[in-house]
Amino acid sequence: MQNLQDVYNRIQDKKREYKTIARGFQDELKNNARYAEILEEMKKLKEEKKSFEQQAKAAAVLDASKMETLKLDMENDRQTLTDIALNMYVDQQPVEIIDKTQARWSPEFSVKFKKSGEAEAGEQLQNAIAAVEAEQASVEAADQEEVVVATTEEVEVQVQEKKREKVKA
């Protein structure tokens, strides 16, 4: 098995090389007059688009409010879906979602690292363990044979978010 630190260092070296090459591309684009013109046009069009969107939202305040509420509800439901899937996985239960077209969806787990102090990391781990234990207790108290079903739209939103996260990384 490979060493965690070695793999991390290799990733960091590749990131530095990638950034150097990307800077070269950006320098090349900065020297292109037509590219600068297009960027300026895009900026103006984005501002105009945003103005139209704000006017439309102002005209339909109730719908805009409802959209915001739905957006927050979907975020909360996605987090709940993730928590349930992780708990099912930890309990070694099959984790699967079936959409309206009877397509089967399996979870994709990933691990992220972020800078933190030793004390902070320990506290975060304890909080995570406590949250998982609390969730497990509530699941055990509820019906054990609960079926998790999500709409195709919810799953597609999750897939799109994962793709955006991968692009950002």
N, C-alpha and C positions, 0 to 999 in steps of 0.2 A: 504494500500500500504506500502511496506517495505521502510525503510529509506535507502537512497543512501549510506550514510557513513557506516551504519551497514553492508550492503552487501559488500562494499569495504573491510572493516576490516575482514570479514569472508573469503573473497578470499585471502587476504594477509596471514591469519593464515594457510589456506590450502596450499598455496604456500610454506610456511616455512616447513610445515610437509612433503610435497612432496619432497622438496630438501633434507631434512634429510634422508628420505628413499632412495632417488636416490644416495646420497653420500655413503650409506651403500653398495648398489649394486656395485658402482664404486670401493670401497675399496676391495670388494670380488674379482672383476675381476682383479685388480692390483696384487693380490697375486697368480693369476693363470698363470703359466709359459707358457702354451700352448696358452692362450689368447694373451699374449704379443708377441709370435712368429707370430701368425696370424695377429696381428696389423702391425707388421713390414713388413710382406709379402704384406699386402694390401697397405701399404705406397709405397713400391717399385713398385707394379703393377700400382698404380695410377700415379706415376711419368712416368712410361713407356707408359701408355695410353696417358698421356698429351703430351709426346714427339711425339707419332704417330699422334695425332691430329694436333699438330703444323706443322709437316712435310706435312700433307695433306693440311692444309690451305695455307702453303707456296707454294705448287705446284699449287694451284688454287686460286690465290690472288683475282681475279675478283669475283669468287663465294663467297669467304669469306667476301669480302667487301659488296656484295649484301645481304648476310645473315645478316650482322650487320645492314645495312640500313633497311631491312625488320623487324628486331627485334625492332628497334627504332620506325618504323612506326606503328607496332602493339601495342607497349606501348602507343604511342600517341592516336591511335584509341580507345584503351581500356579506356583511360582517358576521351576521348570525349564521348564514349558510356556511361560511368558512369555519366558524367555531364548531358547528355541529359536525362538519366533515372531519375536522381534526380530531375531535373527541371520538368519533366512530373509528377513525384510523387507529388512534391510541388504544381503543378497546378491541382492536383487531376484528372489527365488523366490516362487512363489505361496504364500500363507499361508492355510490353510483347515483346519478340523476338521470331520469328518463323524461325527455321533453314531449311536447304534444305530437310530434311525428314518430314517437317511439324510438328515437335515436338515444343511444346510451352515452353518457358523459362520465368520464372518470376524472378525479382531481389531479392537479399537477402541483406538487409541493416544491417549495424552494426555500433556501436558507439565505438570509442576508446578514451582512456584518456591518456594524457601525461603530464609530469611535465611542468609547465609554471608559470611565474609570472602573477600577476593580470593585469598589464598593457599590457604585451605580449598577454595574453589570450583575452583581450578586442580588441586589434589591430587585432588579428587573426580573431575574430568573425566579426569585421567590414569588413575586407578584404573578408571573405567568403560571407557575405551578398552582398557586392558590386559585387563580381564575379557572384553570382546567379542572381542578378538584371540585370547585363550586358548580361548574357546568355539569360535571359528571354526576354530582349528587342530584341536581335538578332533573337531569335526563333519567336517572334511575327512579326518581320519584314519579316521573311522568310515565306514560306508556312506553315500554321498551321496544315495541314493534312499530314505532313511528316511521313513516315513509317520507323521505325528503324528495320533494318534486319542485322543480323550478321551471319557469317558462323559458322558451327558446330565447326570448329577448334578454332575460336576466343572464343566462349563460353566455350569450353573445357579448353582452356588456363586459362580463368578467374576462372573456377571452381577449377582447380589445384592450382592456386595462393591462392584462399580462403582457400583451405585445408592446404596449407603450412603455411599460416598465423595462422590458428587455431592450428596447431601443435606447432608452435613457441610460441604461447601464452600459 
